[in-house]
Protein backbone atom coordinates (compact mmCIF):
# COMPACT_ATOMS: atom_id res chain seq x y z
CA UNK A 1 0.00 0.00 0.00
CA UNK A 2 3.02 2.26 0.12
CA UNK A 3 2.86 3.00 -3.66
CA UNK A 4 -0.82 3.94 -3.79
CA UNK A 5 -1.88 7.46 -4.66
CA UNK A 6 -4.36 9.26 -2.45
CA UNK A 7 -6.98 9.50 -5.20
CA UNK A 8 -7.70 10.60 -8.75
CA UNK A 9 -6.32 13.94 -9.97
CA UNK A 10 -8.63 16.89 -9.22
CA UNK A 11 -9.51 17.55 -12.92
CA UNK A 12 -10.85 14.01 -13.41
CA UNK A 13 -14.04 12.83 -11.75
CA UNK A 14 -13.54 9.77 -9.65
CA UNK A 15 -14.20 6.60 -11.65
CA UNK A 16 -16.33 3.72 -10.62
CA UNK A 17 -14.51 1.10 -8.60
CA UNK A 18 -13.06 -1.66 -10.75
CA UNK A 19 -13.07 0.41 -14.00
CA UNK A 20 -9.83 0.40 -16.09
CA UNK A 21 -8.99 4.05 -16.97
CA UNK A 22 -6.80 2.91 -19.92
CA UNK A 23 -9.38 0.73 -21.62
CA UNK A 24 -10.75 1.62 -25.07
CA UNK A 25 -13.94 3.69 -24.76
CA UNK A 26 -17.16 1.67 -25.10
CA UNK A 27 -18.05 3.17 -28.53
CA UNK A 28 -14.68 2.17 -30.06
CA UNK A 29 -11.57 4.30 -30.53
CA UNK A 30 -13.48 6.96 -32.52
CA UNK A 31 -16.15 7.50 -29.85
CA UNK A 32 -14.59 10.32 -27.87
CA UNK A 33 -11.57 11.24 -29.97
CA UNK A 34 -9.18 9.93 -27.37
CA UNK A 35 -5.59 11.05 -27.54
CA UNK A 36 -3.81 9.24 -30.34
CA UNK A 37 -6.99 8.32 -32.20
CA UNK A 38 -8.54 10.33 -35.01
CA UNK A 39 -12.08 11.51 -34.54
CA UNK A 40 -15.03 9.97 -36.27
CA UNK A 41 -15.95 11.51 -39.61
CA UNK A 42 -18.22 14.50 -39.16
CA UNK A 43 -17.24 15.22 -35.54
CA UNK A 44 -15.08 18.01 -34.16
CA UNK A 45 -11.35 17.52 -34.71
CA UNK A 46 -9.07 16.56 -31.88
CA UNK A 47 -5.71 18.23 -31.31
CA UNK A 48 -3.25 17.00 -33.92
CA UNK A 49 -5.90 15.78 -36.37
CA UNK A 50 -7.36 18.65 -38.39
CA UNK A 51 -10.77 18.28 -39.93
CA UNK A 52 -10.33 16.72 -43.35
CA UNK A 53 -11.50 18.93 -46.21
CA UNK A 54 -12.37 17.57 -49.60
CA UNK A 55 -9.75 18.34 -52.24
CA UNK A 56 -10.43 21.50 -54.18
CA UNK A 57 -10.24 21.44 -57.97
CA UNK A 58 -7.33 23.37 -59.42
CA UNK A 59 -8.19 26.92 -60.34
CA UNK A 60 -7.69 27.91 -63.94
CA UNK A 61 -4.28 29.58 -63.97
CA UNK A 62 -3.44 32.44 -66.26
CA UNK A 63 -0.43 31.76 -68.49
CA UNK A 64 2.70 33.33 -67.05
CA UNK A 65 4.87 35.44 -69.33
CA UNK A 66 8.03 33.63 -70.34
CA UNK A 67 11.20 35.15 -68.98
CA UNK A 68 13.51 36.28 -71.71
CA UNK A 69 17.22 35.68 -71.61
CA UNK A 70 19.12 38.57 -70.04
CA UNK A 71 20.42 41.21 -72.41
CA UNK A 72 23.67 41.47 -70.48
CA UNK A 73 25.38 39.70 -67.59
CA UNK A 74 28.33 41.16 -65.70
CA UNK A 75 29.37 38.88 -62.86
CA UNK A 76 26.29 38.62 -60.63
CA UNK A 77 24.57 41.62 -62.27
CA UNK A 78 22.04 40.86 -65.02
CA UNK A 79 20.03 43.23 -67.23
CA UNK A 80 16.55 41.92 -68.10
CA UNK A 81 14.42 44.19 -70.24
CA UNK A 82 14.09 47.39 -68.20
CA UNK A 83 15.35 45.97 -64.88
CA UNK A 84 18.79 45.37 -63.41
CA UNK A 85 18.80 42.26 -61.23
CA UNK A 86 21.52 42.00 -58.60
CA UNK A 87 21.95 40.55 -55.10
CA UNK A 88 21.13 44.04 -53.77
CA UNK A 89 17.67 43.68 -55.35
CA UNK A 90 16.03 44.77 -58.58
CA UNK A 91 16.88 48.24 -59.87
CA UNK A 92 15.41 50.28 -62.71
CA UNK A 93 17.56 50.33 -65.84
CA UNK A 94 16.62 53.88 -66.85
CA UNK A 95 19.01 56.35 -65.25
CA UNK A 96 21.43 53.74 -63.90
CA UNK A 97 25.01 54.87 -63.38
CA UNK A 98 27.60 52.27 -64.37
CA UNK A 99 31.25 52.40 -63.32
CA UNK A 100 34.07 50.10 -64.38
CA UNK A 101 37.52 50.10 -62.78
CA UNK A 102 40.36 48.11 -64.32
CA UNK A 103 42.28 46.58 -61.41
CA UNK A 104 44.31 44.16 -63.51
CA UNK A 105 48.02 44.21 -64.21
CA UNK A 106 50.03 42.93 -67.13
CA UNK A 107 53.53 41.58 -66.60
CA UNK A 108 56.08 41.00 -69.35
CA UNK A 109 58.92 38.54 -68.87
CA UNK A 110 61.28 36.27 -70.76
CA UNK A 111 59.93 32.70 -70.73
CA UNK A 112 62.19 29.94 -69.32
CA UNK A 113 62.35 28.03 -72.62
CA UNK A 114 63.81 31.15 -74.33
CA UNK A 115 66.63 31.26 -71.78
CA UNK A 116 67.39 27.57 -72.35
CA UNK A 117 67.44 28.05 -76.15
CA UNK A 118 69.70 31.12 -75.83
CA UNK A 119 72.24 29.12 -73.84
CA UNK A 120 72.15 26.18 -76.25
CA UNK A 121 72.55 28.29 -79.40
CA UNK A 122 75.05 30.78 -77.88
CA UNK A 123 77.92 28.84 -79.37
CA UNK A 124 76.55 29.29 -82.93
CA UNK A 125 77.71 32.80 -83.75
CA UNK A 126 75.76 34.49 -80.99
CA UNK A 127 72.44 33.82 -82.80
CA UNK A 128 71.17 32.27 -79.63
CA UNK A 129 70.97 35.72 -78.05
CA UNK A 130 68.01 36.49 -80.31
CA UNK A 131 65.94 34.09 -78.19
CA UNK A 132 66.25 36.57 -75.32
CA UNK A 133 64.05 38.95 -77.32
CA UNK A 134 61.09 36.63 -76.81
CA UNK A 135 58.60 38.10 -74.35
CA UNK A 136 55.62 36.59 -72.58
CA UNK A 137 52.74 38.78 -71.36
CA UNK A 138 50.47 37.60 -68.53
CA UNK A 139 47.48 39.52 -67.21
CA UNK A 140 46.02 38.89 -63.76
CA UNK A 141 43.55 40.73 -61.62
CA UNK A 142 39.97 41.94 -61.65
CA UNK A 143 37.67 44.47 -63.25
CA UNK A 144 35.33 46.06 -60.70
CA UNK A 145 31.86 46.88 -62.06
CA UNK A 146 29.49 49.03 -59.99
CA UNK A 147 25.91 50.08 -60.68
CA UNK A 148 23.80 52.72 -58.89
CA UNK A 149 20.08 53.01 -59.57
CA UNK A 150 16.86 53.55 -57.68
CA UNK A 151 18.64 54.27 -54.40
CA UNK A 152 20.53 50.98 -54.50
CA UNK A 153 24.17 50.19 -55.17
CA UNK A 154 25.91 46.96 -56.09
CA UNK A 155 29.50 46.23 -56.98
CA UNK A 156 31.07 43.05 -58.34
CA UNK A 157 34.60 41.91 -59.16
CA UNK A 158 35.11 40.05 -62.44
CA UNK A 159 38.37 38.05 -62.72
CA UNK A 160 40.36 38.45 -65.94
CA UNK A 161 43.31 36.51 -67.35
CA UNK A 162 44.05 38.46 -70.55
CA UNK A 163 43.81 41.96 -72.00
CA UNK A 164 41.07 40.73 -74.34
CA UNK A 165 38.88 39.86 -71.35
CA UNK A 166 39.46 43.31 -69.85
CA UNK A 167 38.44 44.97 -73.12
CA UNK A 168 35.38 42.70 -73.35
CA UNK A 169 34.16 43.62 -69.85
CA UNK A 170 34.74 47.34 -70.49
CA UNK A 171 32.76 47.06 -73.77
CA UNK A 172 29.90 45.37 -71.91
CA UNK A 173 29.85 48.22 -69.37
CA UNK A 174 29.76 50.82 -72.15
CA UNK A 175 26.83 48.89 -73.73
CA UNK A 176 25.04 48.89 -70.36
CA UNK A 177 25.60 52.66 -70.11
CA UNK A 178 24.14 53.19 -73.60
CA UNK A 179 20.93 51.23 -72.86
CA UNK A 180 20.53 52.96 -69.47
CA UNK A 181 19.81 56.35 -71.04
N, C-alpha and C positions, 0 to 999 in steps of 0.2 A: 504494500500500500504506500510505500515511500515515493513511488514514481507517479502517483495519481495527481491530476490537476484538480483544483478546487471546484471547477465547474466549466460550463461553456463560456466562450468569450462573450462580452456584453452585447456586441452587435448581432449575435445570432440568438434566436429564441431557443430555449432548451428543447432538445428533441425528446421523443418518446423513449422510454427505457427499452433497450434491446434493438434500437434502429441503427444500422450502419451508415454513418455520415458520408462514406466514400462510395456507396453503391450507386449504380446508374439510376437516374430518376425513373419513376414508374411509367412514364409515357415514352420511354426510349431516350437516346442521347439528344434528340432534337427538341425534347419537350420544353425545357427551360433555357436552352442556350447556355448550358454549363460551360465553364472555362475549358477551352480546348476543343469544343465541339461547335460546328457551324449551326446557325439557327435554321429552323424549318423555313421552307420557301414561303414568302408572304408575311413573315413576322419581322419584328424590329431587329436590326443587326446587333450583334454582340461585339464588344471591343475586339479588334483584330480581324473581323470578318465584315467588310463593308457590304452593303446591300447590293446584290448583283443587278446590273442594268443591262437591258438587251442591247446588243451591238447596234450602233447607229450606221446607216448607210453612208458611204463616202460622199461628201459634198462635191458638186461639180466644180473643179478647180479651173481658174482662168489660166491660159497658157502664159508662162513666164517668158520675158524677153531673153533671148540668148545673149550671153555675155560675149562681146567681141574680144579678139586678141588685143593686148595692149599695143598702143602706137609706139611706145618707147619704154625701155626698162634700163635703169641705171642703178645697179646694185640692188638694194631693196626698195627702190622708188620706181613706181610704174605709172604711166600716163594712160588712162582709159577715157577716151572720148573727151569730156570736158572736166575730168576729175583727176587729181593726182592722189594716188593711193600710196601711203607709206606707213610704217609702224607708229608714227605720231598721229595717224588718223587721216581721213580723207580731207583733201584741200581743193579749193577751186583752181582750175587751170588758168582762167583769165586773171591777169595781173600778177602772176607768180614771178618771183625774183629768183633766178638761178645763178649760182656762183660755182665756178670750178677752179680748184687750186692744184697745180701740178706739183706734187711732192716727191717726184721720182728723181733718180740721178742716173747718169750714164757714165760708165767707166770705160776707159780705153786702155788695153794692155797688150803686150806681146804674148801670144799663146805659147805654151810649153813645147809643142811640136816644132814651132819655128826656131826656137833656141837649139833644139836637138839637131835640126837640119842645118843650121848655120855652123854648128861645130863640125858636123860630118863633112860638109862641103867647103870648109875653110881652106883646106889644103889645095883645092882646085882653083887657083888663081883668084882667090878672095871673092869668088862669086857667091859663096855661101853667106856672105854678109848681107846680101840682098834679102835673105829670109827674115832678117831682123826688121825689115820694113813692114812685115805683115802685122796687122792690128786686129784686135778682137774687141767689139763693143758689146757691153752688157748693160741692160737697163733694169733697175730694181726700184721698188717703191710703190707709191699709191697716188691716185688722183682723188682728191676730196671734192665731192659734189654736195652742195647745200641748196635747199629750196625753202623759200619763205612765201606763205600765202594764207590768207584767211586767218591771220593771227597765230598760225602754227609754224614751226620750224623743224626741219629734219636735215640731218647731215649723214652722209655715208662715205666710206672709204673703199675705193675700187682698186684692187691690186693690178699692177701692170708689169710685164716682163720685156716689153720692147717699145721702141719709140712709136711704132705703128699703132699699138694699143692706146698709147697716150693720145695720139692724134684722133683716133676713133672716138674715145670718150669725150674729148673736147668738141668734136663735131656733133656728137649726140646732144651735148649741153647747148650748143648754139642752135640746134634744131628745136630743142625744148623751149628756148627763149623765143624763137620765132613763132611758135604756135601758142605761146602764152599771151601774145599781144591782142 
